[in-house]
Amino acid sequence: MTKDGADQGAWVIERRRHARTPGPWAVRWIVGECEYMVVLETRALDASIHGLRLEVPLQEFSRLLVPGQRHRIEILLGGSGKRVTRVAEVRHVSETSVGFFIEEALPMDDLLRHPIDPDRAAISHVRHDESRHTTAPARQSAPTSPS
């Protein structure tokens, strides 16, 4: 036993099928699809062919996450401006990170070839389209008749 009570001889059962690779990738995490959508900018802590662990960007956000939920994840590839987009299923949740299963394989060669420091990246992937945000014309009020 160590000072903190951990048993050094304890067996650790690895639940992952593929080894995780640590990496600094900027990520856009899209929660929701229908009426409401929240876009969170965060970082990938590690990745494998079918798995991804993200930093939880908001305090207490992990309480809203339930295993089985599906979210869209966009990983920014450094130097190219390209991104990898996948649907990810929540598998494991802690206060500081969330582990996802990703059915469609991640291109690990591309991720390792183009790492990007999330602290230095402009994570915004989608151009803001001004034409979509126009204001409606002011309504004309009906003339009032003199009484």
HUDA-V836992 format. One record per helix or strand of 2 or more residues. SS is the DSSP state (helix for helix, strand for strand). FROM is the first residue (numbers start at 0). LEN is the number of residues. Records with the same first field share a line. If there is no record, write none. Layout:
# HUDA-V836992
SS: FROM-LEN ; FROM-LEN
This chain:
# HUDA-V836992
strand: 20-11 ; 37-11 ; 50-5 ; 69-7 ; 82-11 ; 96-5
helix: 60-4 ; 107-6 ; 129-3
